[in-house]
Amino acid sequence: MEPLVQIKNLHISFNTYAGEVKAVRGVSFDIYKGEMLGVVGESGCGKSVTSNAIMRILPTPPAEYKQGEIIMDGKNLLGLSESHMQRIRGKDIGMIFQDSMASLNPTMNVGSQIAEVIRRHQKVSSDKAKRQAIEMLHLVGLSNPEKRYHQYPHEFSGGMRQRAMIAIALALNPKLLIADEPTTALDVTIQDQILKVMKTLIEKSDASVMLITHDLGVVAETCRRVVVMYAGQIIEQGAADHIFYNAKHPYTKGLLLSVPSMKMDKTKALEPIVGSPPDLFSPPAGCPFYARCKYAMKICKDSCPVMEAIPENDGQAHEASCWLNSLNYREALGERAVTL
Amino acid sequence: MIKTVNNTESAPLLTVNNLTKRFAVKGGTLTAVNKMSFVIYKGETLGLVGESGCGKSTTGRAVLRMYDGGQSGQIIYNGTDLMKLSQKEMKKYRKEMQLIFQDPYASLDGRMTVGSIIAEPLNIHKLGTQQERMARVEELLNLVGLDSEHKNRFPHEFSGGQRQRICIARALAIRPKFVVCDEPISSLDVSIQAQVVNLLKELQSKMELTYLFIAHDLSMIKYISDRIMVMYLGSMAELASSDELNKDPLHPYTQALLAAVPIPDPRHVKSREQSLEGEIPSPINPPSGCVFHTRCKKAYAECKQTAPEWKEAKPGHFVACHLYN
């Protein structure tokens, strides 16, 4: 598979009065062409900062791109001028946000907001843009699109607004769609509908999707590959099957155990991850998960593990950063291998 | 910390009959809760699920008589009909009932210290001396897994999960018997949700609490509840024990709701048969007959005309659907 976007050693900080928040600390991953990639992690782990960096919509200051590259079509997006970026946003990369009410313009009817994207990037008449916008509203499953075109965001329900957002994001057939918690604010029934719409439209258009969520169920249902983030770093990534059946990092395992499965025995207590994520003003020198990890060892406190490949039978890449899996550490122990 | 309540043997703590709550809105009346009748047994957790706007929270608040008017029906708590009491007389009962809110950011006063937040219910109900109250605050902080030193801090110094612990401490300060938990975990991260749920379960067995647990997360509500009630557009659709409801959901709405839950297993193949089309209709102008007929795949002529009766389809398993006549 060919990568569409390559993120290489990305470091992003926010300069605040209280000091520097190191929100993203050395994140590297690829988004392949035509794939649905899930990015999971708790709030504050840097998922949204990473995706906003791809779109280059972080306000600078306070944000600062300290290091790293985001390569798309042979260009480093972090090095482009703002006007160049404007040509990419909407056309090559579309984005859907969690809070649809805050992301749509309340003073403009929904249809015009879709037509605006089209007119901004393509030389078409306003009539044609309107027709295309209505077609988009139809594609995302809104009934009576001609009427909906003239309605305002407040006249839409949450699910309908999220459909309108998808229409805007996909109006120009972008190569990459970033969906940042697109269904978090919705009911399960509506979430189901929205994910279905997203999936069908993506399959038709061959675009890649980066789906950011904290819901492991949503990831399992939609994504083939998963990146798990914690405290500004990627701690594990691999095929969905690897992550759900052969998780290697204790944090990933903890996440999977924190959700009650529908079949779970009720008399058993849930196994939460104790404590809370580290403060990113002064991230720990060792493994960021050290303080919450049941399996923490001495080495975890002092030095941060690096990403290492985990052998898998299906030939797909799976890697995790944990001393427990680290070959180096096993060697240091002299074959007294520690396995989870 | 694991509790086994046999509902058939347990006495009802709260019996709700024909509870209706109407709001006057522009363009008519909105019936948020329509003739709900149910029982909450001592020591159990009754889960309440449904889509947003179906009246879950209104039910929770109406049961606590938090509304001034527009409410009818009976709420019998320990033999007393709360609906017949004046607000002044209600105060005595409020001591036994508390509410935990969804948003731990909005429900704590940012200008009060954590200590004074937790002590406030004690002050209102004039329980104990100043010293006893402070001692109780420290005890509560420890109970919910926080440090007694935290009483001098302000809410902004805490994370979402810790704030929810503070809310729980406040709700439990006056030793209530009945707590309405209104989506207490939905704004928290997955790893923190499990912590709070475990805490709520532990406190329930320690303090013999009865919960009305409102949520839209079906997997979590299945885990925490003894019985589950499903609501749709202000009406009750189905009520059964948690295991029974998951094993054999009868109402097409419950079936669709369960089918929509994303399963954290990439090898799970989802059946698309039961997925629900459309959205919940406006409660200002609800559909005729069965309120669910507009979205129901099994609806037939009768569903449009008459509202289904609430009946016991199986022992302890109630449903309002014409399919089970």
Interface residues (C-beta under 8 A of the other chain):
Chain A: E42 S43 S157 G158 G159 M160 D187 V188 T189 I190 Q191 D192 Q193 L195 K196 H214 D215 L216 G217 V218 V219 A220 E221 A240 D241 F244 G254 L255 L256 L257 S258 V259 P260 S261 M262 M264 K266 T267 A269 L270 E271 P272 I273 V274 S276
Chain B: M1 I2 T4 E51 S52 S159 G160 G161 Q162 D189 V190 S191 I192 Q193 A194 Q195 V197 N198 K201 H216 L218 S219 M220 K222 Y223 S242 D243 N246 A256 L257 L258 A259 A260 V261 P262 I263 P264 D265 P266 R267 H268 K270 S275 L276 E277 E279
